Amino acid sequence: MKLGLSQRVDIHPGTGERRDCLDQEWTRLLESLGYQLRPLPNTLVDLPSYLEAQALDGIVLTGGNDLAHLEGAVHVAPERDATEARLIEWAVQNGTSVLGICRGMQMLAANYGTRLSRIEGHVAVEHEIERAPGAVLPLEARELTNSFHDFGIAAEDLAEELRIEAVDSEGRVEALRHRTEPLYGIMWHPERGARTRRDEDIFEAVFRSPRNLG
């Protein structure tokens, strides 16, 4: 199966070049899970034609870069925000499954009108999450996840089109899904640290067995 991955934008300190890039751990993770990886550029004019030529089975919105519209955002990339909005639109039009990772989940949420707010103590730590009632992602009642984000989502700020899959100890959204479209998001990074059965199961459910998610 082929998964298209959105890319973070890094700026070279010496030249000012804006570079699309991916953590090499994504290649290791997806290859180990039996997927082929297709990086998705941030500056394509005809993005739909590129996506159709790739014959993608799913899209992963990866981490990195704050959303440009957020107050206090750093390392922003408006071209990436625009590209990922187009990716979501294309995926919905074509019935293609999407999994948003950290910033990718934030992008999914913001795309439907969710308000995000700055939070403290969620960078380079581990914390517990709790599975929400009615959740469909393959999560245990309680799980330990990594955390690398400065912005979060209060449950009451989640857009109406989205449902909560998991929350942290303070009730902030740690995983979500769209009510009717195959769009899912998690706030932790499966490509960082030891590979877990939980994350393998999530990729399996979202991309290989989406019908089982209801």
N, C-alpha and C positions, 0 to 999 in steps of 0.2 A: 504494500500500500504506500501511496505517496502523500506526504504531509507538507503543506506549504507553511513556512515559518516567517513571521514578520521579523524585522531586524531593528536593533537599536541604532541610534545615530551617535557616533563619537566624533569629536572634533580634534584633529591633530594639533597639538600645541605649537608645533613649529611652522606649519604651513596654513593652518586654518581650514584645511580640507574637511569636509563633512563626509564621514565614511559610514556606510552601512556595514554592520558586523553582527556576528553571533558568537556566543560562548562556545568553545569547542566541545564542552560537555554535552551540548545538545546532540552533536553528531554521535558521540559515544552512547548516549541514552537511547536515541531512536534506532540506531543500528542494532543495539542489543535487544530491542523490542520488535525487530523485524520490519521497521519502516524505512522508506527512502525519504530523504530530506530535500526540499526544494526551497532555497532562500528566496524571499519576496522583496524586491527592491522598493525603495521609498519614493522614487522620482519618475516612475513610469507614467506616461501620458495615457496610453491605451492599456490600462491594467486588466480589463476584462479579457482582452485577446491573449495576454500573457498567461492569465490563470487558466483559460480554456486549453491552451497549448500544453500546460503542465499535466492535465488530466488528474487533478488532485482528488484525493479521497477525504481530505479534511484540512483544516487550517488551525495552526497554533499561533496565538498572539502572545509573544514572549515578553519578558521583563525588560527593565531598563528605561531610562528617560521618564521624567514626570510629565503628566499631561499639561500642556502649555497653558490652559485656561485657569489652572489652580493657583490660588494666592500662595506665594512662597515657593513656587515650583522652581526646581533647578535642573540643569542639563536637559532643557526642553528641546523638542524637535517637532515643530508644527507640521513639517512635511510627513512625518511619521503618523501624527494624529490624523491627518487627512487621508493617508493611505489606509490606515486601519479602519477608519469609518467606511471607506469604499469596500474594504474586504468584508466587513460585516454585512453591508448591503448586498454584495455579490453572493455571499454565502446564503443569506435568507432567500434571495431570488432563485438560487439553484439547489436549495435543500441540502447544503453542505454543512457538516458538523464543524463547530468551532469550539476550541478550548482556550480560554484566556488564562494566562499565568501572571499573577501579581499585577503589574501594570496592565497586562492584557485583560484581567478581570475588571480592573478599574475602567478601562476603555469601554468594555461591554456595558458596564453599569452607567457610565457617563453618557454613552450613546443613547440611552433611553431616558435620560433626564435625572439620574441619581445625583445627589449632592455628596461630594467627598470632603473630608475635613482632615486637617493635619493631626497626627497622633505622635506620642512619644514612646520610646522603649520597645520598638518593633523592628529594629535593625540588627542583624547578626545575632539573633537569639532563637531559642526554641520555646514554644508555649503550647498549651493544650487547646484543642478545639472540641466542640460538642456537635454531634449530628442533630440537625433540626427535624422535628416531626414532619413526616411526609417526604423526606429527602429521597432522591432516587439514585444519587451517586453512591458507589460502593464504599461507604465509610463505616467504621465502627462507631459505637455510641460515643466514645471519647478517643481522640487521637493526639499524638504529639507531632507537631510540624515545625519546620524552620520558618523564619520570618525575616524579610528584608524590605520593609516598606515604611514610608513616612506619612502616607495618607491612608485613611480607612473610611469605612462606611458604617454609620449607625443604622441599626435595623429600621428605624422609622424614616430614614432618608432614602431607602431603596425604592426605585421606580416601581410603579404598579405592575408593569409587564414582567417583572422579575420575581423569583421566589428564592427564599433563603434555603441553602443546603446545609450550612454549618456556621457556627458563631464561635467567637473566642470567649474568654471568661468574663469580659465586660460587655458582651452582647453585640459586638461588632461583627459584620458579615465576613466570613472566611471562605465561603463557597456559595455559589449561586447558580441558578439556571433560568432560562427564559420560560415563560409559561407555555408557549406554543411552538417555538422554534428550537432547533437542535444547537442551542448556544449555552455553554457552560463556563464557569470560571472558578478558579481556586487561587488563594492568596499566597500559597507557599510555592517553592521552586523544586519541582521533581528532578531537575538536572543538577542540583547542588547536593553534595553529600552522598551518603550511601543510597543506592536504589532500594525502594520499598515495594512490597507486594501491593500495598494500597495504591500507589501511583501507577503501577503496572495495570491494576484492575480498572483504574479510572480511564487510562488510554484505551484499554480494551473495550470498555463500555461505551465511551464517547465515539470512537472511530470504527470499531469492528462490529459492535453489537448495539447500535443506538436504539433499536426497537425495544430492547429489554429495559430501557430507561423510561418507557411510557410517554 
